[in-house]
Amino acid sequence: MTNIFDQAIPDHVPEELVFPLDVNTHPELETNPFKVLANLHKNAPPIFFNPVPSQGVGGWSISDGAIIKEVLQSPELFSSKNGTGFSFLLGQELDLIPLEIDPPEHRNYRSNFNVPLSPREVAKREDAIRASAIELIETFKSEGHCDFVDQFAVPFPVRIFMDLFGMPQEDFDKILDYEYKLLHVSNTMETRAQAARNIYDYLLDLIADKRANPKDDLASSILDYTVDGRPLTDKEIMGMYFLLFVGGLDTVASSLGFAWRYLASNPTALTALRDNPDLIPSAVEEFFRLHSVVEVRRTVTEDMEFHGVQLKQGDFVYCVTAIASLDGKEFADPTKADFERSPNRHCAFVFGPHRCMGSNLARLEIRIALEEWLNRIPDFSVAEDANIDVNYGSVLSLARLPLVW
């Protein structure tokens, strides 16, 4: 084997397909990652081997949106089993259900969430979500400035998830601490592993509490879910709890940060939304397209030739959703915002059987956040001389976003 940046390159990987993609080789990933990803098809092969991906283990990456969608929609060839790496952090095997379960079994687990996360059920939470947005904005509105990430983008979806899941609000600071230590790849592996174990222990206590004191919340409902006509095992319940915990906290916060940075830096776009609030729902979709923040990992299930590239069983394949959402072959002027773009089949929520279960809630959260923010702070900008770095990992996010008005 040869080595690049001290990462092993498997023998079946041709040298011409090795293309390192990280903040060392592409420093702009820490300031404007979406520009780098949008241009990747010009600079890298359609399928290339990245020895230094954000998730730490070398594997194949894809610079072609159509091929990304093909991978995501072919679970028989590209498995989601152990796709998140949380089993490694926990030191024990734990499938995050249904995310790390492949079809056909996947459908039997996922069907339990069809009703509670449906548009109709999610819509019932609008008043509570709106009240939470207003309360947060009012805490800093009169100050004329805020760090949007710390004071709104992160706490807003966490509050909503805790209410949905039936978590005690007094655990808010603890949940934020766990979330930050687990999901930010800048933390050491030891820190992330300890956070995973802390979350596991917290959820064990939550399961026990919900069994003893069931309420009208999602955590209590899961205890009554079935699969193939039988009750869920304790391990399956934990797998669902853990998935919802990690999935409900970080991605919406990341999407909020990038959307607000765009508006704060583009007065014309800000004026358009402020003066035409009917554009907000389609603008939400365009922000998801412009800033698809998730990278997902799949595992090759058998030796095969795929689009002319030899893949081996066990190889990792990384699909960066932003690359598909910014593919110029599908979207005209892909790096420019068009709040009336239609159709807008972006990849922010992934394609295939593992399409994000929380997409309806995410859309509602960001729509309400835009409506209430523009009602109260209609004109804002990025603070002068602000350095805004990006956390480049399996979820792209802003480290901070100082705003003034």
Sequence and secondary structure as in RCSB ss.txt:
>XXXX:A:sequence
MTNIFDQAIPDHVPEELVFPLDVNTHPELETNPFKVLANLHKNAPPIFFNPVPSQGVGGWSISDGAIIKEVLQSP
ELFSSKNGTGFSFLLGQELDLIPLEIDPPEHRNYRSNFNVPLSPREVAKREDAIRASAIELIETFKSEGHCDFVD
QFAVPFPVRIFMDLFGMPQEDFDKILDYEYKLLHVSNTMETRAQAARNIYDYLLDLIADKRANPKDDLASSILDY
TVDGRPLTDKEIMGMYFLLFVGGLDTVASSLGFAWRYLASNPTALTALRDNPDLIPSAVEEFFRLHSVVEVRRTV
TEDMEFHGVQLKQGDFVYCVTAIASLDGKEFADPTKADFERSPNRHCAFVFGPHRCMGSNLARLEIRIALEEWLN
RIPDFSVAEDANIDVNYGSVLSLARLPLVW
>XXXX:A:secstr
 EEETTEEE TTS GGGB   STTT GGGGT HHHHHHTHHHHS SEEEESS TTSS EEEE  HHHHHHHHT T
TTEE TT S HHHHHTS    TTTT  TTHHHHHHGGGTTTTSHHHHHTTHHHHHHHHHHHHHHHGGGTEEEHII
IIITHHHHHHHHHHHT  GGGHHHHHHHHHHHH TTS HHHHHHHHHHHHHHHHHHHHHHHHS  SSHHHHHTT 
EETTEE  HHHHHHHHHHHHHHTTHHHHHHHHHHHHHHHH HHHHHHHHH GGGHHHHHHHHHHHT  BEEEEEE
 S EEETTEEE TT EEEEEHHHHHT TTTSSSTTS  TT SS   STT SSTT  TTHHHHHHHHHHHHHHHHH
H  S EE TT    EE SSB EES  EEE 
